[in-house]
Amino acid sequence: MKNLLLSTLLLFLSTACAFKPTNKHDVFNQRAQLPQEEAPHVRNSLEWWYFTGHLRDKTTGETFGVEYVFFHFNPTGDKDWQMVNFALTDPQQKQFRYDYQLEKLPELLAPTLPINLLAQKKAQQWSLTGQEGSYHLQARMVTHAGQAINLITTPAKPILLHSGTGYEQYGPVAKAGYYSYPRLAAAGTLEVDGKVHQVEGDLWYDRQWNCNSVTTKNIGWDWFSVQLDEPREEIMAYTLYNKATGESLGGGSHYSAQNQNTHLGGADFQLETLDYWVSPHSRQRYPSKWRLRIPSQGYDLLLEPVMADQELGLRLFKAINLYYWEGMCRVTGTHHGKPVTGNSYVEITNRGEVKIKKDKVKAKTKG
């Protein structure tokens, strides 16, 4: 349940189109069934294949951030929909570019492997193919000419099953399938403003399904991925909160250099917001600097965006504008008192009102 953007969209669809979203076709197992869980789940309420990470030019050392995600959702159990988001961050030029495509699919996605996800936007075809950590990511923006990716990945560490089973329980709100490849070695080309860079780096890949249980405008979500340089460890942490009641819950995972998976409950880490940024586009106020402490693992970390403006604004159906912040961040701090550095991606959703050009959508938080 990393991204609540589509949950907000499902809420809008259910209100505007007079149907009630269903999860009767979702798949709930005691443990993720691999590798089959990577394939599309037939008529799944909401699922995604989500890549974020840091890349560097092999010649110049310039660094770039990338987000690339395919969403698949079937809110009625009848028709499949798909949305693709693609974003690039260039800290050198302080530029952030993104593009997206939402479409109703002509037929249901089949549960086949390797995955072969395709989207068409005008003359450009975006694709994601592969399985089990070995993927090919290809896309070229239409909205912003001269921005493209062509990347091949291989697993640098084994798969991480969150909660130890690949199913994460988000308190009383939802239970969703969730596993990651927290460190994929990536190589290929990145085109930024028409200049082609030969790049390499590490991506973080999230696979989640059964995610439409959070269909309320009051639910917000902050998600953090951390890839540390030395020790070569990874951290995932999230905070889920209800803006109406003030209630919140948290969780996550710590993945050691020896590939040991430790589940983190809300009491196992402290996340403190140190600064804020107000978007000139949406006027929403986002956290923009964090202190993350995990006493049991000896971590005291500072996460800072490489640039403030990494907000995406998606206009859907000519009636709704959805905003969220997902950005490239640097990590500094200490591990058992010794200095550490690393990379991070942070996602912040539903910090303000969704702008809908009609009567306000009303919803009740599901328990």
C-alpha positions as CSV (number, residue, x, y, z in Angstrom):
1,M,0.0,0.0,0.0
2,K,2.9,2.3,-0.8
3,N,0.9,4.7,-2.9
4,L,-2.5,6.1,-2.0
5,L,-2.9,8.1,-5.2
6,L,-4.9,5.4,-7.0
7,S,-7.0,4.8,-3.9
8,T,-8.0,8.4,-4.1
9,L,-8.8,7.9,-7.8
10,L,-10.9,4.8,-6.9
11,L,-12.8,6.9,-4.4
12,F,-13.5,9.5,-7.1
13,L,-14.6,6.8,-9.5
14,S,-17.0,5.2,-7.0
15,T,-18.6,8.5,-6.2
16,A,-18.8,9.9,-9.7
17,C,-19.9,6.7,-11.4
18,A,-22.3,5.4,-8.7
19,F,-20.6,2.1,-8.0
20,K,-19.0,0.6,-4.9
21,P,-15.4,-0.5,-5.3
22,T,-14.9,-4.2,-4.5
23,N,-12.0,-6.4,-3.4
24,K,-13.8,-9.7,-3.8
25,H,-11.3,-10.8,-6.4
26,D,-8.2,-10.0,-4.3
27,V,-5.8,-12.7,-3.3
28,F,-5.1,-13.2,0.4
29,N,-2.6,-15.9,1.3
30,Q,-0.8,-16.6,4.5
31,R,2.5,-16.1,2.7
32,A,3.3,-14.6,-0.7
33,Q,3.3,-17.3,-3.4
34,L,6.5,-16.7,-5.4
35,P,7.2,-16.2,-8.2
36,Q,3.5,-16.1,-9.2
37,E,2.6,-13.1,-7.1
38,E,4.7,-11.0,-9.5
39,A,2.3,-11.7,-12.3
40,P,-0.8,-9.5,-12.6
41,H,-3.6,-10.7,-10.3
42,V,-6.8,-11.1,-12.3
43,R,-9.3,-8.4,-11.5
44,N,-7.2,-7.1,-8.6
45,S,-8.6,-4.0,-6.8
46,L,-5.3,-2.2,-7.0
47,E,-1.7,-3.4,-7.5
48,W,1.6,-2.0,-8.8
49,W,5.1,-2.6,-9.9
50,Y,7.1,0.3,-8.5
51,F,10.7,1.4,-9.2
52,T,12.6,4.4,-7.6
53,G,16.3,5.0,-7.3
54,H,19.5,6.9,-7.8
55,L,21.6,6.7,-11.0
56,R,24.9,8.3,-11.9
57,D,26.6,9.1,-15.1
58,K,29.6,6.7,-15.5
59,T,31.8,9.5,-17.0
60,T,30.8,12.7,-15.3
61,G,29.6,11.4,-12.0
62,E,26.3,13.5,-12.3
63,T,23.5,12.0,-10.3
64,F,19.8,11.6,-11.3
65,G,16.7,10.2,-9.7
66,V,14.0,8.1,-11.4
67,E,10.5,6.9,-10.6
68,Y,8.8,4.5,-12.9
69,V,5.6,2.6,-11.9
70,F,2.8,0.6,-13.5
71,F,-0.5,0.6,-11.7
72,H,-3.2,-2.0,-12.5
73,F,-6.7,-1.7,-10.9
74,N,-10.2,-3.1,-11.4
75,P,-12.5,-1.2,-9.0
76,T,-15.7,-3.0,-10.1
77,G,-14.3,-6.5,-10.7
78,D,-15.3,-6.0,-14.4
79,K,-13.0,-3.6,-16.4
80,D,-9.3,-3.3,-16.0
81,W,-7.6,0.1,-15.8
82,Q,-3.9,1.0,-16.0
83,M,-1.9,4.0,-15.1
84,V,1.9,4.6,-15.6
85,N,3.9,7.3,-13.9
86,F,7.4,8.3,-15.1
87,A,9.5,11.0,-13.3
88,L,13.1,12.2,-13.6
89,T,15.0,14.4,-11.1
90,D,18.1,16.4,-12.2
91,P,19.7,17.9,-9.1
92,Q,22.5,19.6,-11.2
93,Q,20.0,21.7,-13.1
94,K,17.3,21.7,-10.3
95,Q,14.8,20.3,-12.8
96,F,12.0,17.8,-12.2
97,R,10.1,16.3,-15.1
98,Y,7.3,13.8,-15.1
99,D,4.7,12.2,-17.4
100,Y,1.8,9.8,-17.0
101,Q,-0.9,7.9,-18.8
102,L,-4.2,6.6,-17.6
103,E,-6.2,4.2,-19.7
104,K,-9.0,1.6,-19.7
105,L,-7.5,-1.7,-21.0
106,P,-9.3,-3.5,-23.8
107,E,-9.1,-6.8,-21.9
108,L,-8.2,-8.2,-18.5
109,L,-4.5,-8.6,-17.7
110,A,-3.5,-12.2,-17.8
111,P,-1.5,-13.7,-14.8
112,T,1.5,-14.6,-16.9
113,L,5.2,-14.5,-16.3
114,P,7.5,-13.0,-17.3
115,I,5.6,-9.7,-16.8
116,N,5.0,-7.8,-20.0
117,L,3.4,-4.5,-19.2
118,L,2.8,-1.9,-21.9
119,A,1.3,1.5,-22.2
120,Q,0.9,3.7,-25.3
121,K,0.9,7.5,-25.2
122,K,0.7,9.1,-28.6
123,A,3.7,7.7,-30.6
124,Q,5.5,6.5,-27.5
125,Q,5.3,3.0,-26.0
126,W,6.3,2.5,-22.3
127,S,7.2,-1.0,-21.2
128,L,8.2,-3.1,-18.2
129,T,9.3,-6.7,-18.9
130,G,11.0,-9.4,-16.9
131,Q,10.7,-11.1,-13.5
132,E,12.4,-11.9,-10.2
133,G,14.7,-8.9,-10.2
134,S,15.7,-9.0,-13.8
135,Y,13.8,-6.3,-15.7
136,H,13.9,-4.0,-18.7
137,L,12.4,-0.5,-18.2
138,Q,11.8,1.6,-21.2
139,A,10.0,4.9,-21.6
140,R,10.1,8.3,-23.3
141,M,8.1,11.3,-22.1
142,V,5.6,12.9,-24.3
143,T,4.8,15.9,-22.2
144,H,8.5,16.8,-21.8
145,A,10.5,16.1,-24.9
146,G,14.1,14.8,-24.4
147,Q,13.5,12.7,-21.3
148,A,13.8,8.9,-21.5
149,I,15.0,5.8,-19.8
150,N,16.3,2.4,-21.1
151,L,17.5,0.4,-18.1
152,I,18.3,-3.3,-17.3
153,T,18.3,-4.5,-13.7
154,T,19.7,-7.5,-11.9
155,P,19.2,-8.3,-8.2
156,A,22.1,-7.1,-6.0
157,K,20.4,-8.6,-2.9
158,P,17.7,-11.3,-2.4
159,I,14.0,-10.6,-2.2
160,L,12.6,-8.9,1.0
161,L,9.3,-10.3,2.2
162,H,7.8,-7.5,4.4
163,S,6.5,-8.8,7.8
164,G,8.4,-12.0,6.9
165,T,5.5,-13.3,4.9
166,G,5.1,-10.9,2.0
167,Y,1.8,-9.6,3.5
168,E,1.7,-6.4,5.5
169,Q,-1.1,-5.7,8.0
170,Y,-1.8,-2.0,8.2
171,G,-3.6,-2.0,11.5
172,P,-7.3,-2.2,11.1
173,V,-7.2,-0.4,7.7
174,A,-5.9,-3.0,5.3
175,K,-3.9,-6.1,4.6
176,A,-1.9,-6.0,1.4
177,G,0.6,-8.2,-0.4
178,Y,4.0,-6.5,-0.2
179,Y,7.6,-7.6,-1.1
180,S,10.6,-5.7,-2.4
181,Y,13.9,-6.1,-4.2
182,P,15.5,-3.3,-2.1
183,R,18.6,-3.1,-4.2
184,L,18.6,-3.8,-7.9
185,A,21.8,-3.0,-9.9
186,A,20.7,-0.9,-12.8
187,A,22.6,0.0,-16.0
188,G,21.7,1.6,-19.3
189,T,20.9,5.0,-20.7
190,L,19.1,8.0,-19.3
191,E,18.2,10.9,-21.5
192,V,17.8,14.3,-19.8
193,D,16.9,17.4,-21.8
194,G,18.0,15.6,-25.0
195,K,21.4,14.6,-23.6
196,V,22.1,10.8,-23.4
197,H,23.9,9.6,-20.3
198,Q,25.4,6.1,-19.8
199,V,24.3,5.4,-16.2
200,E,24.5,2.9,-13.4
201,G,23.2,2.8,-9.9
202,D,20.7,1.1,-7.5
203,L,16.9,1.0,-7.8
204,W,14.4,0.0,-5.2
205,Y,11.5,-2.2,-6.5
206,D,8.2,-2.6,-4.6
207,R,5.5,-5.1,-5.6
208,Q,2.1,-4.7,-3.9
209,W,-1.4,-5.9,-4.4
210,N,-4.9,-5.8,-2.7
211,C,-4.6,-2.1,-2.1
212,N,-8.0,-0.5,-2.6
213,S,-9.0,-0.9,1.1
214,V,-7.9,2.7,1.7
215,T,-10.5,4.6,-0.2
216,T,-11.0,7.7,1.8
217,K,-9.8,11.3,1.4
218,N,-8.8,11.4,5.1
219,I,-6.1,8.8,4.8
220,G,-2.5,10.0,4.1
221,W,0.7,8.1,3.7
222,D,4.4,8.8,4.1
223,W,6.8,6.1,2.8
224,F,10.6,6.0,3.1
225,S,13.2,3.8,1.4
226,V,16.8,3.9,2.5
227,Q,19.9,2.3,0.8
228,L,23.0,2.7,2.9
229,D,26.4,2.7,1.4
230,E,28.3,1.0,4.3
231,P,27.0,-1.1,5.9
232,R,25.2,-2.2,2.8
233,E,21.8,-2.3,4.5
234,E,18.3,-1.2,3.6
235,I,15.3,0.3,5.5
236,M,11.7,0.7,4.6
237,A,9.5,2.8,6.9
238,Y,6.0,4.1,6.6
239,T,3.5,6.2,8.5
240,L,-0.2,5.9,7.8
241,Y,-2.4,8.6,9.3
242,N,-6.1,9.7,9.4
243,K,-6.3,13.5,9.0
244,A,-9.8,13.6,10.4
245,T,-9.1,11.7,13.7
246,G,-5.4,12.4,14.2
247,E,-4.8,8.6,14.5
248,S,-1.6,7.2,13.0
249,L,0.3,3.9,12.8
250,G,3.7,3.0,11.5
251,G,5.8,0.0,10.4
252,G,8.6,-1.1,8.2
253,S,11.5,-3.4,7.6
254,H,15.3,-3.5,8.2
255,Y,17.4,-5.6,5.9
256,S,20.8,-6.3,7.1
257,A,24.1,-6.7,5.2
258,Q,23.7,-10.4,5.9
259,N,20.2,-10.3,4.3
260,Q,18.4,-10.7,7.6
261,N,14.9,-9.3,7.6
262,T,13.7,-7.6,10.8
263,H,10.1,-6.3,11.0
264,L,9.8,-2.8,12.5
265,G,6.6,-2.0,14.4
266,G,5.5,1.6,15.0
267,A,7.3,1.6,18.4
268,D,10.6,0.4,16.9
269,F,11.5,3.7,15.1
270,Q,11.1,7.4,15.6
271,L,10.4,9.7,12.6
272,E,10.7,13.4,13.2
273,T,9.9,16.2,10.7
274,L,12.5,18.9,10.8
275,D,11.4,21.2,8.0
276,Y,8.5,21.9,5.5
277,W,8.1,23.1,2.0
278,V,5.0,24.7,0.4
279,S,4.4,23.8,-3.2
280,P,3.9,26.8,-5.6
281,H,1.8,24.6,-7.8
282,S,-0.8,23.0,-5.4
283,R,-0.2,25.2,-2.3
284,Q,0.1,22.0,-0.3
285,R,2.5,21.9,2.6
286,Y,4.9,18.9,2.6
287,P,7.5,17.7,5.1
288,S,10.9,18.2,3.5
289,K,13.5,17.0,6.0
290,W,13.4,14.1,8.5
291,R,15.3,12.5,11.3
292,L,14.9,8.7,11.4
293,R,16.0,6.8,14.5
294,I,16.0,3.0,14.9
295,P,17.5,2.3,18.3
296,S,17.5,-1.5,18.0
297,Q,19.7,-1.2,14.9
298,G,21.8,1.7,16.1
299,Y,20.7,4.1,13.4
300,D,20.3,7.9,13.7
301,L,19.7,9.2,10.2
302,L,19.0,12.5,8.5
303,L,17.0,12.4,5.2
304,E,17.1,15.5,3.0
305,P,15.7,16.1,-0.5
306,V,18.2,16.9,-3.2
307,M,15.7,19.6,-4.3
308,A,12.4,20.7,-2.8
309,D,10.2,20.7,-5.9
310,Q,9.6,17.1,-6.7
311,E,5.8,17.2,-6.7
312,L,3.6,15.5,-9.3
313,G,0.3,16.9,-10.3
314,L,-2.0,14.5,-12.2
315,R,-5.1,15.7,-13.9
316,L,-7.6,12.9,-14.5
317,F,-10.9,12.8,-16.4
318,K,-10.7,16.6,-16.7
319,A,-12.4,16.8,-13.3
320,I,-9.8,15.9,-10.7
321,N,-6.3,17.0,-9.9
322,L,-4.2,14.7,-7.7
323,Y,-1.0,15.9,-6.1
324,Y,1.7,13.9,-4.4
325,W,5.4,14.4,-3.6
326,E,7.9,11.7,-4.5
327,G,11.6,12.6,-4.5
328,M,15.2,11.8,-4.5
329,C,16.8,12.3,-1.1
330,R,20.3,12.0,0.5
331,V,21.1,10.3,3.7
332,T,23.7,11.1,6.4
333,G,23.9,10.1,10.0
334,T,25.4,7.5,12.3
335,H,25.3,3.8,12.8
336,H,26.3,2.8,16.3
337,G,28.0,6.2,16.5
338,K,30.0,5.9,13.3
339,P,29.3,8.1,10.2
340,V,27.2,6.6,7.4
341,T,25.9,7.9,4.1
342,G,23.3,6.6,1.7
343,N,20.4,7.3,-0.7
344,S,16.7,7.5,-0.2
345,Y,13.4,8.0,-1.9
346,V,10.4,9.4,-0.1
347,E,6.7,9.5,-1.0
348,I,4.2,11.8,0.6
349,T,0.5,11.5,-0.4
350,N,-2.7,13.3,0.6
351,R,-1.3,16.2,2.5
352,G,-4.0,18.5,1.3
353,E,-7.4,18.6,-0.3
354,V,-7.9,16.8,-3.6
355,K,-9.2,19.4,-6.0
356,I,-12.3,18.1,-7.7
357,K,-14.4,20.3,-10.0
358,K,-17.7,19.2,-8.5
359,D,-19.3,18.7,-5.1
360,K,-16.8,17.5,-2.5
361,V,-16.4,13.8,-2.3
362,K,-17.5,12.4,1.1
363,A,-16.3,9.1,2.4
364,K,-16.2,7.2,5.6
365,T,-12.9,5.7,6.9
366,K,-13.0,2.0,6.7
367,G,-12.2,0.0,9.8
